[in-house]
Amino acid sequence: MAGNDRGTVGRSDEDTEDVRLMQLVAEGDTSAFEQLIERHQALVAGTVARMLGSNSDVEDIAQQVFIRVWKSARRYVPRAKFTTWLLKITRNLVFNELRRSKRHAHVPLQSEPGAEEVPLKDEKNPAPDASLLETELQRAIEEAIMQLPESQRMALVLRRYEQLSYEQIAEVLDLSVPAVKSVLFRARTELRTRLSKYLA
């Protein structure tokens, strides 16, 4: 594992492990590749679903992301965090898909059959009308996010759902940190406007 330590200085244990696995993938190690998929499938699929809506393309695009990872393994240089690099690939494929199919909005996030709305805060057993309102608000938030321009949507998804830092989002979107803050500010302002009736 020693060998190429230059790129791993200052990395988290998790990222060091990702880099190690990628080095094995570059040598054609399929079990290392499977481990990488297991570690990051939720991140990729979750980001794709929140960007495109939970339709049948999500699994397909998530799969394409990992095919790109496999094909790029030999050229991979661990400059940024592995997950940042992975999200860049995800961003490219998602943006291509958004441009290809102009069905930007009105795709409910939970459209899979059997994914009935389960109130998130079940342990408190809220009154039915309260949980109904929460479900309606959640759906309104998701629809409002789906209507944002792609860069705003991606920045918001990465910040809100994946808790990425401004610096990481800047790397994923190829923007400066001030530009990311400005994009997020515009996205939140837009959301506030769209959700004003719920926030009153």
Residue frames as qw, qx, qy, qz and C-alpha x, y, z in Angstrom:
[[0.000, 0.884, 0.467, 0.000, 0.00, 0.00, 0.00],
 [0.375, -0.615, 0.081, 0.689, 3.00, 2.31, 0.40],
 [0.504, 0.376, 0.533, 0.566, 4.11, 3.08, -3.19],
 [0.119, 0.516, 0.278, 0.802, 2.19, 6.22, -4.15],
 [0.332, -0.589, -0.585, 0.448, 1.73, 8.07, -0.87],
 [0.189, -0.009, 0.079, 0.979, 2.23, 11.48, -2.37],
 [0.293, -0.350, -0.450, -0.768, -1.42, 11.80, -3.33],
 [0.578, -0.503, -0.637, -0.087, -2.71, 10.52, -0.01],
 [0.316, -0.041, -0.448, 0.835, -1.20, 13.08, 2.37],
 [0.213, 0.078, 0.240, -0.944, -3.92, 14.81, 4.37],
 [0.521, -0.138, -0.599, -0.592, -6.62, 12.42, 3.17],
 [0.700, -0.299, 0.352, -0.545, -9.28, 10.88, 5.36],
 [0.412, -0.193, 0.890, 0.000, -9.08, 7.12, 5.98],
 [0.653, 0.489, 0.525, -0.244, -12.16, 6.69, 3.83],
 [0.481, 0.825, -0.167, -0.247, -10.64, 8.58, 0.91],
 [0.107, -0.598, 0.785, 0.124, -7.31, 6.76, 1.27],
 [0.560, 0.079, 0.820, -0.087, -9.25, 3.49, 0.99],
 [0.623, 0.697, 0.248, -0.256, -11.05, 4.77, -2.15],
 [0.252, 0.812, -0.481, -0.214, -7.72, 5.69, -3.73],
 [0.327, -0.354, 0.876, 0.026, -6.28, 2.27, -2.82],
 [0.645, 0.347, 0.661, -0.161, -9.30, 0.54, -4.39],
 [0.520, 0.809, -0.025, -0.272, -9.00, 2.70, -7.52],
 [0.013, 0.674, -0.713, -0.196, -5.35, 1.64, -7.90],
 [0.455, -0.034, 0.890, -0.025, -6.51, -1.98, -7.79],
 [0.611, 0.624, 0.406, -0.271, -9.31, -1.25, -10.28],
 [0.288, 0.816, -0.377, -0.330, -6.69, 0.26, -12.62],
 [0.097, -0.407, 0.898, 0.136, -5.02, -3.17, -12.56],
 [0.537, -0.009, -0.663, -0.522, -8.31, -4.81, -13.54],
 [0.071, -0.057, -0.893, 0.441, -9.37, -5.97, -10.05],
 [0.362, -0.422, -0.552, -0.621, -13.13, -6.54, -10.32],
 [0.523, -0.551, -0.620, 0.196, -13.69, -7.21, -6.61],
 [0.286, -0.279, -0.191, 0.896, -12.09, -3.83, -5.76],
 [0.147, -0.178, -0.401, -0.887, -14.48, -2.30, -8.32],
 [0.478, -0.503, -0.678, -0.243, -17.45, -4.02, -6.66],
 [0.456, -0.460, -0.481, 0.591, -16.33, -2.63, -3.29],
 [0.102, -0.084, 0.072, 0.989, -16.18, 0.89, -4.75],
 [0.331, -0.353, -0.563, -0.670, -19.70, 0.50, -6.13],
 [0.526, -0.522, -0.662, 0.117, -20.97, -0.72, -2.75],
 [0.383, -0.343, -0.313, 0.798, -19.32, 2.21, -0.96],
 [0.008, -0.284, 0.071, 0.956, -20.69, 4.89, -3.28],
 [0.001, -0.380, -0.821, -0.427, -23.83, 3.54, -4.94],
 [0.130, -0.745, -0.601, 0.259, -26.12, 5.43, -2.55],
 [0.167, -0.598, 0.058, 0.782, -24.31, 8.74, -3.16],
 [0.049, -0.105, 0.635, 0.764, -24.46, 8.37, -6.96],
 [0.089, -0.458, -0.835, -0.291, -28.00, 7.00, -7.22],
 [0.161, -0.716, -0.511, 0.447, -29.30, 9.52, -4.66],
 [0.098, -0.502, 0.174, 0.841, -27.74, 12.45, -6.53],
 [0.017, -0.072, -0.746, -0.661, -29.03, 11.20, -9.90],
 [0.114, -0.573, -0.811, -0.035, -32.56, 10.65, -8.49],
 [0.131, -0.729, -0.346, 0.576, -32.69, 14.11, -6.93],
 [0.067, -0.394, 0.368, 0.839, -31.47, 15.68, -10.17],
 [0.197, 0.009, -0.736, -0.647, -33.73, 13.77, -12.57],
 [0.730, -0.115, 0.120, -0.663, -36.61, 12.58, -10.40],
 [0.458, -0.210, 0.860, -0.079, -37.05, 8.93, -9.49],
 [0.800, 0.409, -0.067, -0.433, -37.82, 7.57, -12.91],
 [0.984, 0.043, 0.154, 0.081, -36.50, 4.46, -14.61],
 [0.583, 0.709, -0.244, 0.314, -33.38, 6.24, -15.90],
 [0.395, -0.823, 0.355, -0.201, -31.84, 6.62, -12.45],
 [0.859, -0.272, 0.420, 0.108, -30.43, 3.10, -12.23],
 [0.778, 0.522, 0.185, 0.296, -29.27, 3.29, -15.83],
 [0.222, 0.886, -0.193, 0.360, -27.38, 6.55, -15.34],
 [0.579, -0.693, 0.416, -0.111, -25.90, 5.43, -12.00],
 [0.916, 0.023, 0.346, 0.200, -24.64, 2.34, -13.84],
 [0.597, 0.717, 0.031, 0.359, -23.10, 4.53, -16.58],
 [0.201, -0.906, 0.314, -0.198, -21.28, 6.53, -13.90],
 [0.718, -0.473, 0.508, 0.044, -19.56, 3.39, -12.62],
 [0.847, 0.384, 0.256, 0.264, -18.80, 2.19, -16.16],
 [0.294, 0.890, -0.150, 0.314, -16.97, 5.51, -16.63],
 [0.498, -0.746, 0.430, -0.104, -15.11, 4.93, -13.36],
 [0.889, -0.069, 0.422, 0.165, -13.97, 1.50, -14.61],
 [0.697, 0.608, 0.171, 0.339, -12.90, 2.89, -17.99],
 [0.121, 0.908, -0.187, 0.355, -11.07, 5.87, -16.45],
 [0.814, -0.572, 0.038, 0.096, -9.32, 3.91, -13.68],
 [0.808, 0.069, 0.074, 0.580, -5.94, 3.81, -15.42],
 [0.283, 0.576, 0.067, 0.764, -5.98, 7.56, -15.98],
 [0.476, -0.820, -0.278, -0.156, -7.24, 8.39, -12.48],
 [0.432, 0.290, -0.412, 0.748, -4.97, 10.73, -10.51],
 [0.417, -0.661, -0.599, 0.174, -6.06, 11.38, -6.90],
 [0.206, 0.355, -0.081, 0.908, -5.86, 15.20, -6.98],
 [0.460, -0.368, 0.109, -0.800, -9.19, 15.84, -5.28],
 [0.541, -0.101, 0.725, -0.414, -11.24, 13.60, -3.00],
 [0.115, 0.070, 0.933, 0.334, -12.39, 10.47, -4.80],
 [0.187, 0.618, 0.731, -0.220, -16.05, 11.32, -4.15],
 [0.142, 0.726, -0.038, -0.672, -15.54, 14.77, -5.71],
 [0.032, 0.325, -0.755, -0.568, -14.15, 13.12, -8.86],
 [0.118, 0.293, 0.947, 0.054, -17.02, 10.62, -8.80],
 [0.182, 0.718, 0.502, -0.447, -19.59, 13.41, -8.49],
 [0.098, 0.575, -0.359, -0.728, -18.00, 15.23, -11.43],
 [0.015, 0.007, -0.909, -0.417, -18.64, 12.18, -13.60],
 [0.088, 0.538, 0.808, -0.222, -22.17, 12.03, -12.18],
 [0.125, 0.685, 0.129, -0.706, -22.69, 15.73, -12.94],
 [0.079, 0.360, -0.615, -0.697, -21.59, 15.32, -16.57],
 [0.036, -0.194, -0.946, -0.258, -23.91, 12.38, -17.20],
 [0.057, 0.627, 0.664, -0.403, -26.85, 14.02, -15.42],
 [0.122, 0.631, -0.066, -0.763, -26.42, 17.31, -17.31],
 [0.067, 0.162, -0.785, -0.594, -26.19, 15.37, -20.61],
 [0.007, -0.394, -0.919, -0.010, -29.40, 13.54, -19.72],
 [0.081, 0.675, 0.421, -0.601, -31.16, 16.79, -18.79],
 [0.145, 0.519, -0.346, -0.768, -30.18, 18.31, -22.12],
 [0.034, 0.012, -0.911, -0.411, -31.04, 15.19, -24.07],
 [0.182, -0.574, -0.787, -0.135, -34.51, 14.77, -22.63],
 [0.002, -0.351, 0.074, -0.933, -36.04, 18.16, -22.08],
 [0.567, -0.577, -0.527, -0.262, -38.39, 16.80, -19.44],
 [0.203, 0.427, -0.486, 0.735, -36.98, 19.08, -16.74],
 [0.303, -0.218, 0.486, -0.790, -39.83, 19.43, -14.29],
 [0.761, -0.067, 0.036, -0.645, -42.91, 17.67, -12.95],
 [0.710, 0.102, -0.697, 0.005, -41.26, 14.32, -12.24],
 [0.666, -0.669, 0.108, -0.312, -42.23, 13.34, -8.71],
 [0.038, 0.639, -0.748, 0.176, -39.27, 12.15, -6.70],
 [0.380, -0.146, 0.869, -0.282, -41.06, 9.12, -5.31],
 [0.670, 0.274, -0.199, -0.661, -42.77, 7.76, -8.37],
 [0.241, 0.191, -0.947, -0.094, -41.73, 4.13, -7.98],
 [0.726, -0.340, -0.385, -0.456, -44.65, 1.79, -7.36],
 [0.798, -0.321, -0.467, 0.208, -44.76, 0.63, -3.78],
 [0.397, 0.071, -0.325, 0.855, -42.94, 3.71, -2.50],
 [0.272, -0.803, -0.475, -0.237, -45.98, 4.97, -0.64],
 [0.033, 0.717, -0.261, 0.646, -45.35, 8.11, 1.33],
 [0.701, -0.388, -0.518, 0.300, -43.99, 7.12, 4.72],
 [0.188, -0.954, 0.036, -0.232, -43.93, 10.03, 7.16],
 [0.534, 0.488, -0.526, 0.446, -40.33, 10.56, 8.17],
 [0.087, -0.387, 0.597, -0.697, -40.94, 11.39, 11.81],
 [0.660, -0.256, -0.619, -0.341, -43.04, 8.33, 12.51],
 [0.448, -0.098, -0.740, 0.493, -41.75, 7.85, 16.05],
 [0.089, 0.060, 0.369, -0.923, -43.73, 10.86, 17.25],
 [0.096, 0.494, 0.859, 0.096, -46.96, 9.68, 15.61],
 [0.074, 0.131, 0.028, -0.988, -48.04, 13.13, 14.45],
 [0.524, 0.462, 0.485, -0.525, -51.72, 13.82, 13.93],
 [0.639, 0.362, 0.605, 0.308, -52.76, 12.64, 10.44],
 [0.311, 0.928, 0.193, 0.066, -53.29, 16.18, 9.15],
 [0.267, -0.857, 0.370, 0.239, -49.81, 17.23, 10.35],
 [0.568, -0.227, 0.696, 0.375, -48.10, 14.32, 8.59],
 [0.540, 0.634, 0.525, 0.171, -50.22, 14.94, 5.50],
 [0.095, 0.991, -0.031, -0.090, -49.08, 18.55, 5.48],
 [0.432, -0.644, 0.552, 0.308, -45.48, 17.44, 5.92],
 [0.637, 0.166, 0.684, 0.315, -45.81, 15.05, 2.97],
 [0.394, 0.846, 0.344, 0.103, -47.36, 17.79, 0.84],
 [0.121, -0.943, 0.246, 0.187, -44.60, 20.23, 1.82],
 [0.580, -0.359, 0.645, 0.345, -41.92, 17.61, 1.05],
 [0.594, 0.450, 0.602, 0.288, -43.43, 17.05, -2.38],
 [0.203, 0.969, 0.142, 0.000, -43.66, 20.80, -3.02],
 [0.335, -0.783, 0.432, 0.297, -39.98, 21.21, -2.05],
 [0.617, -0.075, 0.693, 0.365, -38.96, 18.38, -4.38],
 [0.490, 0.696, 0.484, 0.206, -40.99, 19.80, -7.27],
 [0.010, 0.991, -0.062, -0.118, -39.54, 23.27, -6.68],
 [0.471, -0.566, 0.571, 0.362, -36.00, 21.82, -6.70],
 [0.633, 0.247, 0.663, 0.314, -36.78, 19.99, -9.97],
 [0.364, 0.865, 0.323, 0.125, -37.65, 23.32, -11.59],
 [0.285, -0.842, 0.242, 0.389, -34.35, 25.02, -10.75],
 [0.557, 0.719, -0.407, -0.087, -31.71, 25.49, -13.49],
 [0.933, 0.046, -0.339, 0.114, -29.32, 22.51, -13.53],
 [0.446, 0.367, -0.495, 0.650, -26.30, 24.15, -11.81],
 [0.374, -0.439, 0.301, -0.759, -28.48, 25.59, -9.04],
 [0.909, -0.194, -0.122, -0.347, -30.20, 22.24, -8.61],
 [0.829, 0.168, -0.438, 0.303, -26.91, 20.33, -8.46],
 [0.172, 0.434, -0.474, 0.747, -25.37, 22.78, -5.97],
 [0.577, -0.380, 0.193, -0.697, -28.46, 22.57, -3.76],
 [0.953, -0.074, -0.248, -0.159, -28.64, 18.76, -3.90],
 [0.695, 0.248, -0.487, 0.468, -24.95, 18.42, -3.01],
 [0.007, -0.405, 0.428, -0.808, -25.21, 20.93, -0.17],
 [0.632, -0.293, 0.146, -0.703, -28.57, 19.95, 1.27],
 [0.962, -0.074, -0.068, -0.253, -28.62, 16.18, 0.85],
 [0.881, 0.187, -0.282, 0.331, -24.95, 15.21, 0.64],
 [0.490, -0.854, 0.006, 0.177, -23.62, 17.91, 3.04],
 [0.742, 0.268, 0.049, 0.612, -20.70, 18.77, 0.77],
 [0.318, -0.610, -0.080, 0.721, -18.55, 21.79, 1.61],
 [0.362, 0.866, 0.020, -0.345, -18.58, 24.88, -0.63],
 [0.088, -0.648, 0.670, 0.351, -15.07, 23.91, -1.75],
 [0.415, 0.027, 0.898, 0.142, -16.15, 20.41, -2.82],
 [0.477, 0.698, 0.500, -0.187, -19.20, 21.75, -4.66],
 [0.164, 0.855, -0.270, -0.412, -16.94, 24.28, -6.41],
 [0.206, -0.401, 0.833, 0.322, -14.73, 21.40, -7.62],
 [0.460, 0.319, 0.829, 0.001, -17.67, 19.30, -8.77],
 [0.390, 0.815, 0.408, -0.131, -19.24, 22.19, -10.70],
 [0.595, 0.218, 0.184, 0.752, -15.96, 23.78, -11.90],
 [0.070, -0.893, -0.194, -0.400, -16.85, 27.07, -10.21],
 [0.217, 0.388, -0.513, 0.734, -15.13, 29.32, -7.69],
 [0.225, -0.351, -0.788, 0.454, -16.31, 29.19, -4.06],
 [0.161, 0.323, 0.204, -0.910, -17.89, 32.71, -4.30],
 [0.416, 0.079, -0.554, -0.717, -19.72, 31.57, -7.47],
 [0.369, -0.229, -0.901, 0.012, -21.05, 28.50, -5.62],
 [0.067, -0.371, -0.594, 0.711, -22.31, 30.71, -2.77],
 [0.277, 0.272, -0.129, -0.912, -24.00, 32.96, -5.31],
 [0.427, -0.034, -0.774, -0.466, -25.59, 29.98, -7.14],
 [0.295, -0.313, -0.858, 0.279, -26.87, 28.60, -3.81],
 [0.065, 0.332, 0.339, -0.878, -28.20, 32.00, -2.80],
 [0.396, 0.152, -0.384, -0.820, -30.14, 32.27, -6.08],
 [0.418, -0.129, -0.878, -0.192, -31.42, 28.69, -5.70],
 [0.187, -0.350, -0.757, 0.520, -32.65, 29.32, -2.15],
 [0.194, 0.287, 0.091, -0.933, -34.25, 32.63, -3.12],
 [0.441, 0.056, -0.621, -0.646, -36.05, 30.89, -5.98],
 [0.371, -0.229, -0.896, 0.081, -37.21, 28.08, -3.66],
 [0.030, -0.320, -0.545, 0.774, -38.44, 30.57, -1.09],
 [0.346, 0.203, -0.185, -0.897, -40.50, 32.31, -3.76],
 [0.501, -0.024, -0.749, -0.433, -41.98, 29.04, -5.04],
 [0.454, -0.285, -0.818, 0.207, -42.73, 27.80, -1.53],
 [0.052, -0.262, 0.237, -0.934, -44.01, 31.09, -0.13],
 [0.650, -0.359, -0.250, -0.621, -47.53, 29.75, 0.52],
 [0.829, -0.240, -0.488, 0.132, -46.07, 27.03, 2.77],
 [0.512, 0.050, -0.394, 0.762, -43.73, 29.39, 4.56],
 [0.208, -0.595, -0.113, -0.768, -46.38, 31.94, 5.44]]
